[in-house]
């Protein structure tokens, strides 16, 4: 068995009652970012989050902590303010590309739960599609999703992108950046801490 490879960790909201979608696009760093901008974040945590936010190796992605320790400190802060949150590990082709010499790291303390589909610089197409009430789209999508609301097979991400683009053309979901602009739609491996 191979050890999972992650680009880093993100603190996300876990308050959704059914948690049918367990991907990365669940209000990442919500309270931390709010308190950061309102200057309510304690100085030590402010410094940690500032390093995460300004990391050159994240490009147009959400802030990603390369340090599990830093993510845990920010998770504890979030929970101390009554928020239900958790940490997800992520591996992304885009983060791999922009990571430079700070490439991904092996982490034996995570377990893979599935694959999200992210339009870099924007949002999760899976999360948006799961919110759509169009019956045909919902049936087509449900066949591809695992119990975490994620894909089991990364190869299915092309189907998700195609479904999203179809629904976008008829105004059911918001448009994403044009493929020619250089921002990819990519499969993102999602991990939970053990």
Secondary structure, DSSP 8 states (H G I E B T S, - for coil): ----EESEEEEEE---SS----SS-S-TTHHHHHHHHTT-S-HHHHHHHHHHHT-GGGTTS---BS-HHHHHHHHHHHHHTT--EEEEEEEEHHHHHHTTTS--EE-TTEEEEEEEEEETTS-BHHHHHHH---HHHHHHHHTTB-TTSSBS-GGGHHHHHHHHHHHHHTTSS-----GGGS--EEEEEEEEE-
